[in-house]
Amino acid sequence: MNIYVKKDYNELSRAAAEEIKQVVGKKPDCLLGLATGNTPIGIYRELVSMYRRKEIDFSRVRAMNLDEYFGISLNHPGTCNTYLEDHFYRYINIRRDNIFRLNSEAKSGEDEGSRYEEIIGKIGGIDLLILGIGLNGHLGFNEPGTSFESPTHTVNLTDITKQCNYQLFGTVDKMPEYGITMGLKTIMKAGKCILMASGEKKSKIIFKALKEPVTTEIPASILQLHHNVSTYLDCESSKLI
Ligand code: PGA
């Protein structure tokens, strides 16, 4: 694993976006898997700036979200799809039919998971997956205890995940009960992963995930076993490693 420690959030966002630009430059029709949350906002901002400066072209890029809430309307302002639209897709020249979405309204989580895995397989795999890390070590919505063999699947969201993500839903008790997420097996099959963390509050979990033994209790620790991971940290999130 390559670990890059940057001065601050803006620098880590720029450096991670630069690595994404290289991947897209080498493979213009690559498949990107995209995280949501606070941490990647800077990356999407940088990628949009690069696009405006004509440094990157998304006309053949395929993109899909890493996870989604489940059992709520697709157009709900809190969905990961809405986030990606608002922070990224609407500002770049990605083709609409090259965007693949997890359907938060699907009747069956199992069928939806299989459909997503089929899309990934047909395209030929995820080339680059952008990941954040939860305070409990989750990756996507893979909460502690998730099997390392999991494909895309539905999950019961934990209280800590609800507490960290309720802003777009108003209050914690309005948060959806369920999520659907690429599984840890899906994540491990990606050609490259970019993991990001920023701020002191992430320093403990970054230490556990990167420096302590791999365990299902800290889902992000599985990345120690991935062959191609770049981790971008700022000084504060890296202070214990
Ligand atoms: P954050 O979320 O980027 O908003 O901290 C990360 C995550 O929960 O995976």
Residues whose N, C-alpha, C, O or C-beta is under 5 A from the ligand:
A	BS01	PGA	T36 G37 N38 T39 P40 G132 I133 G134 H138 G140
